[in-house]
């Protein structure tokens, strides 16, 4: 017996399949598909070995997302960021949902996704602070993909980068948020490092100065700023070294031993070792390159 059309149709949707250029596929964040749908009846959509990454935002209603063996509830304002190389599925509940999504990829996206999982507590689902901003960016993505601009791939790369920035800002797990409370002003810690990078800075001294346990300080700094405290100190020092190598002190060319002393590295040999490890070239090669 033939089913009625209204029963057979599970969703009302709009979507665009997008084919990026070879340049975009190898060099940029690039789009495979974007769109939105409103469920007309409960249904399940399942995929595996698709590749790329899925960003999905719940605009209305609610449902469930399953990634691997774990299932997560999603409601209005929730966002899913899923590695599509693994099996996943999503299904609407009786409160039929409206969702918007984009499926995309990029040369370094696997590393970005690893950082996302680190921040999100290994969960692919989080609640957005401003759902309208996600929906606006996804609509812009749809409009650009539907257009004919010769800069479409660059515009898409920019919009996907903006979405990734939002994801990274919003995805902190409750566990992580609970760790970084107002026990210490971590901005003050960061600013202290930026101001006193020339000096010997130790974790215990910092912890005592800001009245916080040192293990907490180390973990909280990385959670808030996305970088180990001493890696941050190292970057501040390296940036100052690069400035002095190029411009000197008030125009006076400085010897490497002098630079090592005033940037907190202490010795010329240690500075050279750390500089080459970071920049891939020696300080003298850097100076020659930028003179």
Phi, psi and omega per residue, in radians:
X1 nan 2.346 -3.101
X2 -1.310 2.299 3.120
X3 -1.339 2.645 3.047
X4 -1.191 2.552 -3.079
X5 -1.019 -0.658 -3.106
X6 -1.132 -0.528 3.123
X7 -1.395 -0.653 -3.096
X8 -1.185 -0.573 -3.090
X9 -1.480 2.016 -3.070
X10 -1.579 -0.452 -3.087
X11 -2.447 2.737 2.950
X12 -1.971 2.090 -2.990
X13 -2.471 2.835 2.931
X14 -2.334 2.433 -3.122
X15 -2.708 2.754 3.075
X16 -2.243 2.187 2.954
X17 -1.515 2.215 -3.055
X18 -2.081 2.388 3.099
X19 -1.954 1.861 -3.131
X20 -1.284 2.779 3.062
X21 -1.207 2.878 3.088
X22 -1.045 -0.705 3.098
X23 -1.032 -0.826 -3.134
X24 -1.113 -0.715 -3.092
X25 -1.125 -0.583 -3.091
X26 -1.658 -0.326 -2.973
X27 -2.168 -0.364 -2.988
X28 -2.166 2.906 2.835
X29 -1.167 2.220 -3.036
X30 -2.348 2.653 -2.989
X31 -1.691 2.460 2.984
X32 -1.845 -0.741 -3.096
X33 -2.767 2.571 3.002
X34 -2.577 2.684 -3.132
X35 2.994 -2.906 3.117
X36 -2.622 2.765 3.089
X37 -2.620 2.672 2.986
X38 -2.099 2.184 -3.140
X39 -1.258 2.389 3.092
X40 -1.786 -0.257 3.051
X41 -2.813 2.775 3.120
X42 -1.003 2.357 3.128
X43 -2.776 2.855 3.117
X44 -2.157 2.426 3.043
X45 -2.119 2.209 -3.077
X46 -2.225 2.519 3.120
X47 -2.480 2.730 2.972
X48 -2.669 2.612 -3.135
X49 0.972 0.579 -3.122
X50 -1.362 -0.594 -3.072
X51 1.406 2.881 -3.109
X52 1.298 -2.890 -3.061
X53 -2.383 2.515 -3.124
X54 -1.957 2.236 2.965
X55 -1.906 2.147 -3.081
X56 -2.311 2.294 -3.075
X57 -2.129 2.311 3.125
X58 -1.599 2.015 -3.107
X59 -1.594 -0.566 3.126
X60 -2.698 2.756 3.112
X61 1.282 -2.798 3.135
X62 -2.739 2.979 -3.117
X63 -3.043 -2.853 -3.097
X64 -2.300 2.486 3.030
X65 -2.126 2.313 3.111
X66 -2.040 2.187 3.095
X67 -2.157 2.048 -3.014
X68 1.117 -2.150 -3.141
X69 -1.776 -0.015 -3.075
X70 -1.784 2.461 -3.112
X71 -2.069 2.453 -3.075
X72 -2.282 2.382 3.041
X73 -1.373 2.499 3.077
X74 -2.277 2.366 3.130
X75 -2.270 -3.098 -3.120
X76 -0.961 2.277 3.131
X77 1.603 -0.122 3.113
X78 -1.478 2.621 -3.118
X79 -2.229 2.400 3.020
X80 -1.962 2.367 3.050
X81 -2.219 1.897 -2.887
X82 -2.131 2.361 2.992
X83 -1.399 1.918 -3.009
X84 -1.449 0.119 3.000
X85 -1.349 -0.251 3.112
X86 -1.797 2.708 3.089
X87 -1.094 2.389 3.069
X88 -2.620 2.787 3.074
X89 -2.620 2.785 3.016
X90 -2.494 2.533 3.139
X91 -2.523 2.479 3.111
X92 -1.382 2.653 3.031
X93 -1.521 -2.960 3.073
X94 -1.134 -0.483 3.028
X95 -1.443 1.453 -2.927
X96 -0.968 2.259 -3.033
X97 -1.630 2.818 2.911
X98 -2.044 2.212 -3.115
X99 -2.275 2.663 2.983
X100 -2.127 2.632 -3.065
X101 -2.688 2.897 2.886
X102 -2.551 2.509 3.083
X103 -1.978 2.173 -2.998
X104 -2.616 3.046 -3.133
X105 -2.693 3.100 3.120
X106 -3.108 2.759 -3.055
X107 -1.011 -0.615 -3.096
X108 -1.964 0.279 -3.015
X109 -1.207 -0.492 3.119
X110 -1.113 -0.642 3.106
X111 -1.231 -0.684 3.083
X112 -1.103 -0.704 -3.133
X113 -1.139 -0.641 3.092
X114 -1.088 -0.704 3.092
X115 -1.149 -0.681 3.072
X116 -1.010 -0.837 -3.123
X117 -1.104 -0.623 3.098
X118 -1.081 -0.724 -3.110
X119 -1.353 -0.581 -3.025
X120 -1.505 0.037 -3.092
X121 1.291 0.525 3.118
X122 1.244 0.232 3.133
X123 -1.790 2.407 3.133
X124 -1.492 0.044 -3.076
X125 -2.090 2.421 3.044
X126 -2.648 2.923 3.138
X127 -1.765 2.270 -3.104
X128 -1.391 2.515 3.092
X129 -1.341 -0.471 -3.106
X130 -2.523 1.535 -3.056
X131 -1.092 -0.538 -3.107
X132 -1.083 -0.590 -3.126
X133 -1.195 -0.624 3.064
X134 -1.150 -0.816 -3.103
X135 -1.122 -0.655 3.108
X136 -1.121 -0.789 3.136
X137 -1.123 -0.677 3.115
X138 -1.172 -0.637 3.086
X139 -1.162 -0.726 3.082
X140 -1.063 -0.701 3.116
X141 -1.063 -0.761 3.117
X142 -1.084 -0.799 -3.103
X143 -1.115 -0.723 3.132
X144 -1.152 -0.786 -3.135
X145 -1.095 -0.533 -3.140
X146 -1.418 -0.237 -3.084
X147 -1.476 -2.960 -3.066
X148 -2.252 0.317 -3.109
X149 -1.134 2.466 3.112
X150 -1.296 -0.135 3.071
X151 -1.807 0.314 -3.085
X152 -0.933 -0.804 -3.075
X153 -1.081 -0.655 3.098
X154 -1.218 -0.700 3.101
X155 -1.112 -0.730 3.112
X156 -1.099 -0.743 3.098
X157 -1.015 -0.748 3.135
X158 -1.116 -0.793 -3.119
X159 -1.161 -0.695 3.102
X160 -1.167 -0.650 3.065
X161 -1.083 -0.723 3.123
X162 -1.104 -0.721 3.104
X163 -1.132 -0.703 3.105
X164 -1.110 -0.660 3.085
X165 -1.079 -0.751 3.108
X166 -1.095 -0.758 3.126
X167 -1.008 -0.845 -3.090
X168 -1.154 -0.514 3.117
X169 -1.324 -0.538 -2.997
X170 -1.738 -0.242 -2.885
X171 -1.497 0.007 -3.110
X172 -0.930 2.277 3.109
X173 -1.258 2.744 3.110
X174 -1.035 -0.590 3.119
X175 -1.074 -0.809 -3.139
X176 -1.198 -0.726 3.122
X177 -1.055 -0.657 -3.131
X178 -1.155 -0.446 3.141
X179 -1.345 -0.683 -3.074
X180 -1.689 1.337 3.109
X181 -1.733 -3.019 -3.053
X182 -1.491 0.550 3.097
X183 -1.213 -0.475 -3.139
X184 -2.582 2.506 3.086
X185 -1.471 1.716 -3.067
X186 -1.208 -0.400 3.040
X187 -1.116 -0.676 3.103
X188 -1.139 -0.646 3.096
X189 -1.111 -0.815 3.133
X190 -1.072 -0.769 -3.132
X191 -1.155 -0.591 3.083
X192 -1.104 -0.760 3.117
X193 -1.076 -0.750 -3.129
X194 -1.116 -0.554 -3.097
X195 -1.503 -0.553 -3.005
X196 -1.984 0.433 -3.084
X197 -1.056 -0.406 3.141
X198 -1.215 -0.396 -3.043
X199 -1.568 2.898 3.041
X200 -1.318 2.104 -3.099
X201 -2.059 2.134 3.118
X202 -2.035 2.686 -3.111
X203 -1.101 -0.704 -3.108
X204 -1.151 -0.714 3.120
X205 -1.116 -0.741 3.098
X206 -1.097 -0.779 -3.123
X207 -1.063 -0.738 3.124
X208 -1.153 -0.719 -3.102
X209 -1.139 -0.626 -3.097
X210 -1.813 0.218 3.016
X211 0.953 0.942 -3.132
X212 -2.539 2.628 3.133
X213 -1.177 2.397 -2.950
X214 -1.172 -0.608 3.111
X215 -1.158 -0.708 3.078
X216 -1.075 -0.791 -3.096
X217 -1.053 -0.780 -3.121
X218 -1.081 -0.811 -3.109
X219 -1.227 -0.745 -3.098
X220 -1.150 -0.645 3.129
X221 -1.087 -0.805 -3.128
X222 -1.142 -0.678 3.132
X223 -1.131 -0.709 -3.078
X224 -1.342 -0.703 -3.005
X225 -1.904 -0.066 3.049
X226 1.299 0.293 -3.120
X227 -2.629 2.502 3.072
X228 -1.023 2.484 -3.065
X229 -0.973 -0.782 -3.102
X230 -1.388 -0.408 2.972
X231 -1.165 -0.639 3.104
X232 -1.152 -0.773 3.083
X233 -1.025 -0.739 3.128
X234 -1.071 -0.759 3.139
X235 -1.141 -0.686 3.083
X236 -1.042 -0.780 -3.120
X237 -1.164 -0.755 -3.138
X238 -1.097 -0.719 3.107
X239 -1.063 -0.692 3.121
X240 -1.204 -0.679 3.077
X241 -1.024 -0.798 -3.141
X242 -1.070 -0.696 3.111
X243 -1.105 -0.777 -3.103
X244 -1.252 -0.571 3.082
X245 -1.110 -0.660 -3.098
X246 -1.449 -0.753 -2.950
X247 -2.026 -0.172 3.137
X248 1.171 -2.806 3.131
X249 -1.914 1.833 -3.065
X250 0.958 0.711 3.093
X251 1.517 -0.174 3.136
X252 -1.482 2.141 3.116
X253 -1.121 2.289 -3.085
X254 -1.858 2.521 3.040
X255 -1.289 2.712 -3.088
X256 -1.089 -0.621 3.122
X257 -1.105 -0.660 3.087
X258 -1.122 -0.793 -3.121
X259 -1.085 -0.715 3.123
X260 -1.053 -0.672 -3.099
X261 -1.201 -0.787 -3.039
X262 -1.449 -0.141 3.120
X263 -1.863 0.054 3.045
X264 1.587 0.018 3.126
X265 -1.390 -0.426 3.028
X266 1.529 -0.891 -3.105
X267 -2.300 2.675 -3.141
X268 -1.105 -0.693 -3.099
X269 -1.165 -0.699 -3.140
X270 -1.217 -0.698 3.083
X271 -1.052 -0.811 -3.127
X272 -1.060 -0.719 -3.140
X273 -1.096 -0.862 -3.094
X274 -1.230 -0.634 -3.131
X275 -1.120 -0.821 -3.118
X276 -1.152 -0.613 3.108
X277 -1.133 -0.618 -3.118
X278 -1.437 -0.814 -2.992
X279 -1.690 -0.303 -3.133
X280 1.482 -0.071 3.088
X281 -2.411 2.840 3.139
X282 -1.335 2.841 3.083
X283 -1.014 -0.693 -3.139
X284 -1.167 -0.646 3.087
X285 -1.158 -0.669 3.098
X286 -1.115 -0.775 -3.141
X287 -1.094 -0.750 3.129
X288 -1.113 -0.693 -3.104
X289 -1.139 -0.633 -3.016
X290 -1.834 0.108 -3.085
X291 -1.228 nan nan
